[in-house]
Amino acid sequence: MSVALSGNDLTFQQVYDVALRDEIVKLGPAAIERMNASRAVVERLVASGSTAYGINTGFGKLASVRISAEQVRQLQVNLVRSHACGVGAALSEAETRAMMLLRANALAKGLSGIRPRVVETLCAMLNARVHPVIPSQGSVGASGDLAPLAHLAQVVIGEGHATFRGEILPGAEAMKRSGIVPVALEAKEGLSLLNGTQGMLALLSLALREADVLVDTADVAASLSLDALRGSPGAFDSRIMRARAYAGAATTARNLAHLNEGSQIRESHRSAEKDTRVQDAYSLRCTPQVHGAVRDSLAQAREMAAVELNSATDNPLVFVRDAGNGDIISGGNFHGQPLAMAADQVAIAIATLGGIVERRIEQMTNPLTSMLPAFLTSEPGLNSGFMIAQVTAAALTSENKALATPHSVDSISTSGNQEDYVSMGMSGARRLERMLENLRHTIAIELLCACQGIDLLAPLQTGTLAKKAHATLRAKSSKVTEDRPLGPDIEAVSKLVVDGAFSSLFR
């Protein structure tokens, strides 16, 4: 199997297959035909001596500076070199591969006026695992992710640095060892490699994948917490969900009801004379409404990112009329505002999910609300049990609240006030990885607390499907009978979470 790039039908699953599983990539024949046609328009313009932005002019504020025909190639190389100003930690291998693929697909759309050879080189680099070293900071997400893409383009032309077979090498050496000939840039090709939103799109696409896993896992954790707190699944009745028909809420309600089927704890609660509670706390009773809102918000962000997967995002764009003729039009498709706003939406969803998860943890560890031994230990006082696990969850949740501050409403003028309103989309997408890690650990803590609470209710058993989740966790973390450091347990369960061990229960 391989992914054939057309510029029109790339899917998230293909992005994940290439970024995470090294799927082979190639340029499709229809894309080659379209690219050749748009290239002919550019070459005719260069030969005619007419002026077009980025082809024979300077860039940004320098757009009015005319470049001679003899300097057109050098202009493109200078552009790549001058824009390689990124700093900070390098993008991960998966992020880099996703970014390379997405840039190749955008160019394959055939509206950039560049040769197929440029995209074929990107495909060859992906297939040979030549990965440019791309610093993660330096983009304001306006004329695309200029600095990150410049570091990618450096290796395409045999400069910069790349990783190859475990080594960080000069770009020229990495290309030589892999047998790939660097590209000698022609008119417009440097600009087309740099103008685009593929840095922020790569990070957002990967974040959406993990967010889906975490919201499913949070449903599992909530169902276990419901039993540990002897709560009622009555609030998840399908009739209630139909009365306010949000798709995400219905999904979570079905998940919770399914997971708690067959629960002995639930049955004992129905007939308990000493339990005078009429309704559960919001963090239990409103789980479908909160988790569901997270699901719907992620779905909306995914719809926006899906448009970007197959969009032309450089400038200017080349529209072919007939053989060798067409229009070269300057526009603003490189602006990252849609993705910046989508990234903010994902960040708010992550912070929201962590907030309700932490509240359930507090409900279970607090003897005033749990009807369980204080801090889930059979000998409170001598043992502190899960007291500080809840503190850790509170710290992670609070950090995510701060990180969820919107980036897309910020702007700072750049390029001599030519680029006077920018999106900050790359920074908005960059913070998602940290937020997801915090959420992953918070959900792991809820799973640990819930399983401990269920064990303290023995011999009563939880639901049939929930038992599988309990057994999965207990394979990595035994019941806490006396105090021990819980950091390793949290890390072990977090790994189960990210590997999909709990979310897979719904498949």
N, C-alpha and C positions, 0 to 999 in steps of 0.2 A: 504494500500500500504506500501511496505517496500523496502529498498535497499539491495539486496543480493550481497555480495562482492565475486568476483571471481578473482580479480587481473588483469582482462583482458578487462573489458568493462565498467568501471566507466565513467560517463559523467559529464560535467560541470554542467548540470542541476541537477543531483543527488547530486553533491557537494553542490550546493546552497540549495537544498531541505533539506539536513541534517544540514548544517551550519546555515541556516536562518529560517527554518520551522520545525526543530526537527523531521524530518522523521526517522522512525524506521530503524535500521540497523541490519543485520545478516550475518553470514558467510555461503556462499553457499556450498553445498555438494561436488561439484567437487574440490573446493579449499581445503576442509578438506582432501580429498583423496590425493591431491598433497602434502599438508603440511606433512601429515603422512609419505609419501614416502621419502621426503627429510630429515625428522627428523630421519628416520631409518639409513640413511647414516651417519649422525652426531654421532648417538649413537654407531654405529659400529666402527667409528674411535676412539671415546673416549675409548671404550672397548679394542681396539687393542693397545693403547698406542702410536699410530702414532702422529706426530706433525702437527697441522694446525693452521694458524694465527687466533687469536681471540677466539679459542676454548680451547686451552691449552697453549697459549703464552700470553705475555703481548701485549700492544697496541702501535701503532705508533712507536716511536723511541725504545720502549721496546719490539718490536716484537721478538727479539732474546732470550728473557728470557722465559725459559720453566716453566710451572706451573704444579704442581703435580696433580694427579687425585683427591686427597682429597681436593684440593683447587679450583677446577674448578667452583663450585657454588659460592664460596666467591668472586672469580675473577669477575663474572658477576655483583654481588651486588656492589663491590668496584668500578667497571666501572661506574655504574649509579651514585653513590654518588660523585665520583671525578669529573665527567663531569657536574654536576649541578652547574655551575658557572655563570649563567646568571644574568644580572642586568637590571635596567631600568623598565619602565612601563610594566605592564603585557599585553599580547595580549588580544584582545577583546574576548567576548564569541564566536562570529561567527568565528573569526580567529582560536581560539582554537579548536572548533568543526571541522572545515575544516581540520586542521592539524591532529587531531586524526583519522578522517575518511581516509585521504590520507595515513597515516602510516599503518592503518589496511589493506587497499587495497593493498599496496605494499607488505606487508607480506603474504597476501592471495594468492599471485602469486605462492607461493610454491617453491621459490628458496632460501629461507633464512635458511632452516634447523631447524625451531623452531616448537613447538607444536601448534596445533590449539587453545589450551586453551588461549594462549597469545592474539590472535586476538579476540577470543570470549569475553575476559575480556574488551578489548577496546570497542567492540560493546555494552556490558552491561553498561559501563560507559557512552557512548553516549546516550543510551536509558534512563538511569536513571538521565541524566544531571549532572553527576559528572565531573566537568571541572577542570583539573589541572591548577594551577596558573603558567603561563609560562612567565618569563621575556623576553622582546623582544630583548635585546641586548646580544651579546656574541658569535655570529656565524660569521665565515669568509667564510662559504659556501664551504668548501673543502671536509672534510670527512663527508659531509652532514651538517646539522644544529645540531651539537653535543650538545651544551649547551641547546638550547630550547627543543630538544627531550629528553635530560636527565631529565629535569623538568617534562615532560610528563611521562616518565618511572618511576619516583619516586612514583607517585601516583598508577601506575599499581602494584607496589610491596608494597604498603601500607605506603609509606613515603612521604615527601614533603608536599605540601598544595594544596587544591582544594576548589572550590566553590560548594556548594550544598544547594539548596533551599534558596538562598540569603545570605548564610553565607560563610565566608572563614574559613576552618577547616583544622586541620592536615589531611594528606592524609589517614591515618589509620582510623580516625574517620569518614571521608566522605564515605569511602568504607563500613564501618560497618553500618552506618545509611542507606545506599542504599541497603544493603544486598548482596554486591559483595565481594567475597573472593579474597584478593590480590594474585598475582602470586608469587610462590617461583621459582626463576629463575634457569633454568638448563643451561647446556653448550651452549654457543653462543647466548642465548636469550637476554641478556643485550645489547650485541653489535648490534644485529639486531634491537632492539628498537631505538638505537641511530644513527646508520648509515643511513642517508637518507636526501633527499632534501625537506621534506614535510613542513618545516617551510616557506621557501621562496615560495614554490609552493602554499601553502594555501593563502598567502598574494597576490601573483600574480593572482591567480584564482579569488579572490574576487574583486581585482582592475579591472580586465578585464570586469567583469560584470557591474560595475558602469561606466567605460569608454564608454561602448556601449550606455548606457543611455545618457551620456553627449554629445556624438557626434551627436546623433539623436536630442537632445534638442538644440544643437548649430545650426543645420539646421533650426529649428523652429525660433530661435532668429534671424538668418541671414535673413530669409524671411520677418520677421516683420521689421527689420532694412532696408531692401531693399525698402519697401514701405515708411517707415518714411523718408528716404533720396530721395524718388522719383527716385529710380534707375530703371534700365531696366533688365528684366529677359531674354533678348535676348541672353545673353552670355551662357545661360543654354540650348540652343537648342540641341536636341539629336544628330543632325548631327555633331556638334562640338565635342560632347563626343565620338562619334564613330570614329572620326578622330584621337583620342588619347585614346585608349580603356582601360583605367584603371577602374576596377570595382567600386572602392570607389567613384571616381569622377562621374560616371554615376548615382550611387545611390543618391548622394547629389543633383545632377542636377535635377533628377526626383522629389526629395522631394521639392526643392525650387520652381520648376515650378508648382507642384501640390498645394502647399500652397498659391501661389499667384493667382491661377485661380479665375477669377471674380473680380479682384481688380479694383475699380473705380479710385483709386489713379494712378494706372498704365495707365489707359485709358486717364486720364487728362494730364498725362505727355507726351503722344504720340503727342498731338496737341498743347502743350504749346509753344507759339512763343518766349517767353522770355528766355526759357531754351536752351542755346546754347551748352550744353555739348554733346560731341560725345560719350564718353566712361566713365563708372564709375571708381572710384578708385579700385585698386586691391583688397582691403578688401571686396568689393562687387562682382566685376566682376570675380575674381579668387576664389571665395568661393568653387566651386566644386573641383578645383585643390588642394586647401589646405585641406579642410575638407576630400576630397577623399583620399589624401595621409595619413592622420591620420587614416582613416578607413582601408586602406590597411596595414598600419603598425601594427595596432591592430590585424588584421586578421593573419598576419605572426607570431606575438607573441603568439596568441592563438594556432596556429598549433604546436608551440614548446611546449607549456604547455600541450597540449592534449597528446603528446607522453609521457610526464612525469606522467600523471594521472595513467597510467597502466604499469609503469616500475618498475623493481627491482633495487633499488638504494642502497642496503647495500653491505657489503664486509666481508668475502668472500661469493661467491654464490655457491649453492649446485645444481649440475646437476645429476639427477638420471639416471642410465643406466638400472638397473633391481632391483629386490627386495633386498634392503639393500646395494646395491652397487652404487657407483657414484663417481663423481669428485667434489672436493671442491677447487675452483679456486679463487685466489685473483685478484682483478681488481680495476677499478676506477669509477664505475657507480655512486658513491656517489658525484662526483665532480659537483658543481653547475653551471659550466660555461654556459651551454645552457640557463638556467633560468636567470642567471645574465645578459646575453646579451639581453634576451627577456624583462626583467624588464627595462633595459636602453632604449630599443626601445619604450616601453610604456611611460616612462618618457619623452622622446623627443616628442612623439605624444601629450601628455598632454600639454607640454609647448608650442608647436606649435599651438594647437587649442586655447589656452588662448591668444596667441599673436595676432591672427587675430580677435578674439572676442574683445579684448581691442581696436584695431584700429577702429573697427566699432563704438564702444562707443565714441571714440574721434571724429570720423566723425560726429556723431549726436549731440554732445555737443558743437562743435566748430562752431560758426556762419559763419566762413569763408568757411566752406564746407557743412553745413547742409541745408542752405536756410530755416532755422527754427529760432525762437527766441533764443538768446544766452542762452546756458546751459539748453534749453528746459523749460524755464519759461516764462510766458506771460508778466512778469514785471521784466526783468533783471536789476540788479542794486539794487533795493529794495530787490529782491530775488536772491539767488545764484543758485537755482534750483539743477541741477545734476552736478554742477561743481566738488564737492568733491567726488561724486560717481565715476566719471572718475578717480580721483586721487587714490581712493581705488582700482579700477580695475588695474591701472598702478602698484601699489605696489604689488598686488597679482601676476600679470604677471611677474614682475621682480623677485620676490621670486621664482617662478616656473622655470625661466630660470636658476637660480643658482642651484636649486635642481635637474635639469636635467643633471648636470655634470655626465658623465658615471662613474659607479662603477666597471664595469666588466673589465676595463683595469688596475685596481689596484690589487696589491698583496702584502702580507707581510708574510714572512716565519714563520711557527709555528712548534711546536712539534720537537724541536731540529733539524730543517732543514729537517726533513723527509717529512713534508708537506710543500714543498717549493714553490708551486704555487697555490694560492687559488683564489676563484671566487668573493668574496664579494657579493654574490647573496642575502643574507638575508638583508643586509643594502640597497641594490638596490631595493628590494621589499618593505622594511619598509617605504621608503620615499614616496611611491606612494599614500598612504592614505592622507598624508598632501597635496600633489600636487592636488589630486582629490577634496579635500575640497576647495582649492584655486580656481580651475577651476569652480567648482559648483557656488561659489559666483560671479565669474566674469561673467559667463553666466547669472546668475540672474540679474546682473546689466544691461547687454545688453537687456534682456527682459523688464526690467523696463523702460529703455531709449526708446526703440523702441515703446512700447505701449504709452508712453508719446508723442513721436513724431507723432504717428498716431492720437492720440486724438487732437493734435494741428492742424491737417489737416482736421478735421471735417468741413463740413458734409460728405466729401469724405470717403468712406469705403475701408477697406482692403479686401483681398480675403476671400472666403467663409470659407475655413479651417483655415486660419490665424485668422479669427474672433473668432473661438473657443479658440485658444490659448490666444487671447486678453481677452476674457471673463474669462478664467481660472485664468489669472493673476489678473484681476480686482476684482475677488471674494476675493482676499487676500490683495490687495493693490490698493487703490483708486487713481484717477488722482491727481497729485500734483498741487494745485492751488496757494498755498503759502508755503513758506519754512517750513519744518518739519524734524525731524531726520529720515533719510532714513535707518539707520541700521536695525531696526525691519522689514522694508519692504524687505530688501535684505535677511534677515534670513528666512522670511516667504516664499519668492519665491524660495529660495534655497531648502527649504523642499519640495515644489512642484516638483522641478527639480529631486531631489533624489528619490522621490516617483513615478516618471515616468509620471507625469501629462501631460507633453508636448510630451515626446517621444511616448506616447501611441497614439498620433494622427495618427501615421503611421500604426497602426494595424487595 
